[in-house]
Amino acid sequence: MKRRAIFLDRDGVINRAVVREGKPYPPANVSEVQIIPGVAEALQRLKDAGFLLIVVSNQPDVARGTTPRETVEEINTFLASNLPVDRFIMCYHDSGDGCNCRKPLPGMLLAGAEEFDIDLASSYMVGDRWRDVDAGIAAGCRALFIDYGYDEMQPDSGTLKVSSLLEAALIILNGD
């Protein structure tokens, strides 16, 4: 029997993004990481309901040479030690690299689905940027958008908007 999953963006969904001039950025190092209030509870409720929890995150600063891959991995290790996440799948490419993993393409979600035998149609993508939503929809998942009002393109108006991961979790759990 196929499994169900919650695919989660990292920065802005489980830990605070650093917002500069209306745009979100990842923390520069593990000392800047702040787990968003309500995230641990949300993830535990989803885990208890039988969902796999897979973080899928674009980390183009590695390709750009502004953040070492080791820093991204240290942040993931810190988050994994504090939260019930099953897997972290990262895209270390930049927009022009032509990969299939950089959101809005669904490559990271498809890789997670293959690795864990996931039923994408009964799974969800939760993100705070249009790229997250589009990747989830392209993979065949249902998508929820945490709307922080960033100064950038927004997902289609038909996307369900929420104010936090905890709100998204409650919607998912009440709908199942």
C-alpha positions as CSV (number, residue, x, y, z in Angstrom):
1,M,0.0,0.0,0.0
2,K,1.3,3.4,-1.0
3,R,2.1,5.9,1.8
4,R,1.0,9.5,2.2
5,A,3.3,12.4,2.7
6,I,3.5,16.0,3.6
7,F,6.2,17.8,1.5
8,L,7.4,20.9,3.2
9,D,9.5,23.8,2.1
10,R,12.1,24.6,4.7
11,D,12.8,28.3,5.1
12,G,9.6,30.1,5.9
13,V,7.6,27.0,6.6
14,I,9.5,25.2,9.4
15,N,12.1,27.8,10.3
16,R,11.9,31.5,10.0
17,A,13.1,33.0,6.7
18,V,15.2,36.1,6.8
19,V,13.2,38.7,5.0
20,R,15.0,41.6,3.3
21,E,13.3,44.1,1.2
22,G,10.1,42.0,1.2
23,K,11.9,38.8,-0.1
24,P,12.6,35.7,2.0
25,Y,16.1,34.2,2.3
26,P,17.5,31.2,4.3
27,P,19.4,31.7,7.5
28,A,23.1,32.2,7.0
29,N,24.1,29.6,9.5
30,V,22.7,27.3,12.2
31,S,22.9,30.0,14.9
32,E,20.3,32.1,12.9
33,V,17.8,29.2,12.7
34,Q,14.6,29.8,14.6
35,I,11.9,27.1,14.4
36,I,8.6,28.8,13.9
37,P,6.2,28.5,16.9
38,G,3.6,25.7,16.3
39,V,5.8,23.8,13.8
40,A,6.8,21.0,16.2
41,E,3.2,20.5,17.2
42,A,2.0,20.5,13.6
43,L,4.6,18.1,12.4
44,Q,4.0,15.7,15.3
45,R,0.2,15.7,14.7
46,L,0.8,14.9,11.0
47,K,3.3,12.2,11.9
48,D,0.9,10.7,14.4
49,A,-1.8,10.6,11.6
50,G,0.6,8.5,9.5
51,F,2.1,11.0,7.1
52,L,5.7,10.9,6.1
53,L,7.3,14.3,6.5
54,I,9.7,15.3,3.7
55,V,11.4,18.7,3.4
56,V,12.0,19.8,-0.2
57,S,14.0,23.0,-0.5
58,N,15.7,25.1,-3.2
59,Q,19.1,26.1,-1.9
60,P,20.6,28.1,-4.9
61,D,23.1,30.0,-2.7
62,V,25.2,26.8,-2.8
63,A,25.5,27.1,-6.6
64,R,26.0,30.8,-6.3
65,G,28.9,30.3,-4.0
66,T,27.5,32.4,-1.2
67,T,26.6,29.5,1.2
68,P,28.6,26.3,1.6
69,R,26.7,23.0,1.2
70,E,28.0,22.1,4.7
71,T,26.0,25.0,6.2
72,V,22.8,23.8,4.6
73,E,23.4,20.3,5.9
74,E,24.2,21.7,9.4
75,I,20.9,23.5,9.4
76,N,19.1,20.4,8.2
77,T,20.8,18.3,10.9
78,F,19.8,20.8,13.6
79,L,16.2,20.8,12.3
80,A,16.2,16.9,12.2
81,S,17.3,16.7,15.8
82,N,14.4,18.9,16.9
83,L,11.6,17.9,14.6
84,P,10.1,14.5,13.4
85,V,11.2,15.0,9.8
86,D,11.7,11.7,7.8
87,R,13.9,13.1,5.0
88,F,15.5,16.3,3.6
89,I,15.8,16.6,-0.2
90,M,17.7,19.7,-1.3
91,C,18.2,21.3,-4.7
92,Y,21.6,22.9,-4.8
93,H,21.2,24.3,-8.3
94,D,20.5,27.8,-9.5
95,S,17.8,28.8,-12.0
96,G,19.9,28.5,-15.1
97,D,21.4,25.1,-14.3
98,G,18.7,23.1,-16.1
99,C,18.0,20.6,-13.4
100,N,14.6,18.9,-12.8
101,C,14.7,19.3,-9.1
102,R,14.5,23.1,-8.6
103,K,11.0,24.1,-7.7
104,P,8.7,24.9,-9.4
105,L,9.6,21.7,-11.2
106,P,8.5,18.6,-9.2
107,G,11.8,16.6,-9.2
108,M,12.4,16.6,-5.5
109,L,8.8,15.5,-4.8
110,L,9.0,12.8,-7.4
111,A,12.3,11.6,-5.9
112,G,10.7,11.4,-2.5
113,A,7.7,9.6,-3.9
114,E,9.9,7.0,-5.5
115,E,12.1,6.5,-2.5
116,F,9.2,6.0,0.0
117,D,6.5,4.6,-2.4
118,I,4.2,7.7,-1.9
119,D,0.8,8.2,-3.3
120,L,1.1,11.8,-4.6
121,A,-2.6,12.3,-5.1
122,S,-3.2,11.7,-1.3
123,S,-0.2,13.8,-0.3
124,Y,0.3,17.6,0.2
125,M,2.9,20.3,-0.5
126,V,3.1,23.1,2.0
127,G,5.1,26.2,1.1
128,D,5.5,29.9,1.4
129,R,6.3,30.8,-2.2
130,W,4.6,30.2,-5.5
131,R,7.4,27.8,-6.6
132,D,6.4,25.5,-3.8
133,V,2.8,25.5,-4.7
134,D,3.5,25.0,-8.4
135,A,5.9,22.1,-7.7
136,G,3.3,20.4,-5.5
137,I,0.6,20.7,-8.2
138,A,3.0,19.6,-10.9
139,A,3.7,16.4,-8.8
140,G,0.0,15.7,-8.4
141,C,-0.3,16.8,-4.8
142,R,-2.7,19.1,-3.1
143,A,-1.0,22.3,-2.1
144,L,-1.3,24.8,0.7
145,F,0.3,28.3,0.7
146,I,1.5,30.0,3.8
147,D,0.9,33.6,2.9
148,Y,3.4,36.0,4.5
149,G,2.8,38.7,1.9
150,Y,6.2,38.6,0.4
151,D,6.9,41.2,-2.3
152,E,6.9,38.6,-5.2
153,M,4.7,36.6,-7.5
154,Q,1.8,34.8,-5.7
155,P,0.4,31.4,-6.5
156,D,-2.9,31.1,-8.5
157,S,-6.0,32.4,-6.7
158,G,-7.4,28.9,-6.4
159,T,-4.7,27.8,-4.0
160,L,-5.7,27.5,-0.3
161,K,-4.0,30.2,1.7
162,V,-3.1,29.7,5.4
163,S,-1.2,31.7,8.0
164,S,1.0,29.0,9.4
165,L,2.0,25.3,9.2
166,L,-0.1,24.6,12.2
167,E,-3.2,25.9,10.4
168,A,-2.3,23.9,7.3
169,A,-1.9,20.8,9.5
170,L,-5.3,21.2,11.1
171,I,-6.9,21.7,7.6
172,I,-5.2,18.5,6.3
173,L,-6.1,16.5,9.4
174,N,-9.7,17.7,9.4
175,G,-10.0,16.9,5.7
176,D,-8.7,13.3,6.0
